Amino acid sequence: MWSSDGSVLLDYVLSDGIARHIILIDPDSQDSEEAAKRCVAAVIAGSRMIFVGGSTGTDSNNVHETVNAIQEALELCSWNASQDSSSDSNLWEVPVVLFPAAANAFSPTADGITFMMLMNSKSPKFLIEEQLKGATPIKQANVTPISMGYVVCAPGGKVGEVGQANLIAEDDIELITSYAICAESYGFSSIYLEAGSGANQPVSPKLIQAVRESCSLTILVGGGIKDGKTARMAVNAGADWIVTGNLTEGFSDANGLQITLQTFITEMNS
C-alpha cells in the first residue's frame, strides 16, 4: 500500500487532524520477534506509525530483520481481521518507517525513511555526508523519503553528543524560529524536535509553540516524553506526532505495554 505510491505515505504523515503517536523500535535493544510483538501491542493501543532505528548500534542486518518481522506480524494481523466481520483490518495499515542513525541502517523493504538533516550539528557528516551515502540506495529501492529538518534541543542526550549538536536551550525562541523557517525554505515537509532518548526533560512547549507559529511544517516531537500528560503539553503547543521509544523498552509483557500506551494516547488526546 505505502510503497506503491510515495504520495500516499506522505499524505498520511503530513495530514492535519488529531495528534498521533509513533512507536520507535531500536533493533539494538530487542530482537526482531520481540520488536514485532511490541508493535502489534502498540497498534492495538492506537499507535499510527512505527519508526525503526535510532541508535548507533543499528546496521543493515538488524534493521532489515526487524522491519521484515514487524511487517509480517502486521500483515498476519490484517489477514486475521479480514476473516472476522467484527474486526477492522484497516487498523493494521500502519507504515513502517526507517529512523536511521546513519546510512548503513537501511532496509529496502521499509515503507519509508525519515530523510533528515541534523540542522544544528557542527559536523558535515550529519548535515550532508550520510545523506549522500543513502540517497542512491533509497531511490533504487523505491523507499519513500520523508524530508525532515532534525533539531536537537537540550538536554540532547546521546544523540546530541554523537551528532555534535549545538543544543537549543529552552529560551532560544528566536533561534528555533530561524531553524523552522530555514527548514521550510529548504523545502522540507517536516521538522523533528528531539530532546534525546531517555532525556530527563522533554522539549520545552515554548520551543514547540514557536515552531508552530513560524512555519506550516508537520512537527514531530520526541525524547523525555514519559506519560500522556507530558505528551498532551507538546500537542497543545503544536506537535502533530509524538514519538516514544524508551517507554516501549521497559515492558517484557506485550499486554502491559498495550495497556500503558492506551492510557498514554488517551491522555495525549484528551
Secondary structure, 3 states (H helix, E strand, C coil): CCCCCHHHHHHHHHCCCCCEEEEEECCCCCCHHHHHHHHHHHHHHCCCEEEEECCCCCCHHHHHHHHHHHHHHHHHHHHHHHCCCCCCHHHHCCCEEEECCCCCCCCCCCCEEEEEEECCECCHHHHHHHHHHHHHHHHHHCCEEEEEEEEEECCCHHHHHHCCECCECCCCHHHHHHHHHHHHHHCCCEEEEECCCCCCCCCCHHHHHHHHHHCCCEEEEECCCCCHHHHHHHHHHCCCEEEECHHHHCCCCHHHHHHHHHHHHHHHCC
